[in-house]
């Protein structure tokens, strides 16, 4: 029997014992960490191996130390947490890991049976389900932004009330203006005050400036990497591109992430000249979907040329006034505001990376993403690049029509 | 005319421009045009609004950045209609948020002035706002509150007409636009502040608990398909309040209002809001007709509650004819004439169209009544019929105290099994046989009938054993039923009714999930009709 399935069956059989499940999950993460540490996948570049370990460790650490942890969403500004040495747990990553452990179905069914909408994004349903079963220990603080995804605010509010844990909602305006900037900056100041009260430590502004400085440097390296993508072929996997979210968002500003991008540059410099077909992804990659894994993971014929979600902000943050700078980043991310912003960013990336095709995997329940599918399709057709959109779910494997997806995906790849 | 959707839209500015603000609803029969412009998995309300705009050639619209779907609606409509403007709506209401929204309103005024080449006078706005000045709101205790996502006006009206209790619509469609404009020297800012202080909807960061804490007699909680905001509040509320709470889910099409009204009626019946006076003990024979989507069933009982006869026939294209036929067969089997029947109660989807019924009662109340009559230890009834499935919770006296129904789709119903039987090329009886020993434990992952059908086709293509597929399908139906049970909480003893109760495979799968035996009545399809006949005799619901 597959050991992961075996492990998943044990967890499912013990769902009525939350403490035991908590331990089993921590054990699974520790086992995964040691496995990755000692059995390096020979196909994987050095940077991927490094990032893989970093991601598992970050989840493991925040789950094991809830008293020094804050729950965040992917777009929460974690620079403050890094500067204050607070461990963020971003809920989308937790749900992905649970899907990797094959228990997402149980967690989702639990959330739905408590009244949570069945059409809600499965990243959120999985996380809520885990909390309904009390298998996570409550953190000290929660931070969410209002932007991009409607589910964030209500999910965090629901959990904050369930546990009586303080939550700070950062409301991000849809449009950019001076007033909007002041509005967000003021909220960031207020949030830090709350963080200082809860964690009983002061934010050192110089430390925050240092984090921002590293973040800016990281983005410079990130852009350098983008320049290589059109001429080199670095074989990676769906999981790697999703792990990049740790690097491009929640943990950007840490020294480890800067090291990761520097390693990535070394890897891509050494990679062979471009060959096969390169596919650019819009939004998320279905890393558990069999057809995608078969066709893209370390495949010489078709390789992943990135996703726009990892490049939603490429500007520089004001190091002198990091509160204002971070506020600006939050409002200006290409995923916020009118879809034109996103279209412009995708156009820039396509021009830079020059992929052979674009795929949008329409994650069920993600209205902000699927609502723009036809507009991105028009962009692709205007740029003369084949475009495919497929419906499915990045977490809940039951929502993926494997047979239908295979036909459509293979036909698209044949077309290239 | 300027179309708008969100209650935070500065409607009074539109009026001050001398234009008519029209709140857009959906109410479409199909999303044909909308789905050519936007992905079909978007929220049904937004697809309906888009369909409405395209169908009626609406040229001017104002939106707010209220939710992901509306923001994308703006992106789709931009450059497609003559005037479209989106206001950035803050989720907080502090002074910086007010400044932001004030600027947005001012920007809208400038944009519309430029578009229409028309001036704007603040005095006109002031006059309008004075006409909508704040008054003390009516006492709401003792009323039924409609909470949750916006509910269509016509459904609200129908609910109001179906009972005598005061119904207050607290959803966005029921917002009373009352203003208390203090600072007249900065009218626009004061107006922006008032708008941000309207009853907060779920997308706002503000606390809504004040709204919930009122002393209502009951709550009807609405959610919209694919709009997920309100399910959180419902999930929290259902464990918190101790007043009757009914959840309904609408998709903003006309087609589901019948199902909604059935639920609301049953809710009123179960909470005693709709009472039928108890009559003196009656003599003679009493009939119950259950006009379901798949079968029409009739039961005749005598004054001592003995079942004299019953009939089950397939519901044909005309519900009335089937009802007559079922009634006639039952009469014939009992050796009675129509004049021998003292009174008749109709239930089921087609209940409203049965002319010879003396009274109509929902199938939820009737199933509860029938099940409790057969076994008074029953506390949960699982009814899986042709097109819907429901779980009904009874109290110790047999009164319906809670219930849930499947959403508007055939997932996990008899229809689901019929479609799958056809796909597999087997009879429905073949599907019904217990499959205790399977070669391979397959799981059907999709509950949607359409998706599950393609999944079954894939399994056939993979040459899987037909018995294993059937076993998997029965398990899928059982899983859906048990998840409905879990929505109101488990409590035995359980009875299963409806046509699917004849399927031993499903019964077995539900029993193993619940870890308890189900009571299957001798004829599970007539329980609704039996309940109707009993109500007809007793003249009371409980």
Interface residues (C-beta under 8 A of the other chain):
Chain A: X109 X112 X113 X114 X115 X116 X117 X118 X119 X120 X121 X146 X149 X150 X151 X153 X154 X155 X157 X158 X161 X169 X171 X173 X174 X175 X177 X179 X180 X182 X183 X186 X338 X339 X340 X362 X364 X365 X367 X368 X370 X371 X372 X373 X374 X375 X391 X397 X398 X399 X401 X402 X403 X404
Chain B: X37 X38 X39 X41 X42 X43 X65 X67 X68 X69 X71 X72 X73 X74 X75 X76 X78 X86 X88 X90 X91 X92 X96 X97 X99 X100 X103 X104 X202 X203 X205 X223 X225 X226 X227 X228 X229 X230 X231 X232 X233 X234 X235 X236 X238 X247 X407 X445 X446 X451 X454 X455 X457 X458 X461 X483 X486 X487
